[in-house]
Amino acid sequence: MLRNIGKKLKIVSGAMFLISVIGSIISSVCAISKRKGFSLVLTLVSLFFSYIICFVIYVFGYLYDYLAETSSTFYNIASANGNSFPDISKDNEDKDDTDVSVFYR
């Protein structure tokens, strides 16, 4: 149940959106047949908010998948490097700069 949570969140958001679209089509048909303009507007607004909510759920699923992939990539990089961080103090030295004392002789 707790495996592939990101994929499941994306599937649930798609199913929720599909159900909301079907429900809004049914309610809009009922609103048109009864000639109620307010119900039609309310149906469109609810469809818009349903889209936003499903989009947010889908984004959470995508972020979970992306962070899991990034975490495994960082783990692979760290394990390949012997679980040690590189010594950046030596890398930042300016090796190409010429000695300034040469110009003042």
Buried (B, 14 or more C-beta within 10 A) or exposed (E): EEEBBBEBBBEBBBEBBEEBBEBBEEBBEEBEEEEEEEBBEBBEEBBEEBEEBBEEBBEBBBEBBEEEEEEEEEEEEEEEEEEEEEEEEEEEEEEEEEEEEEEEE
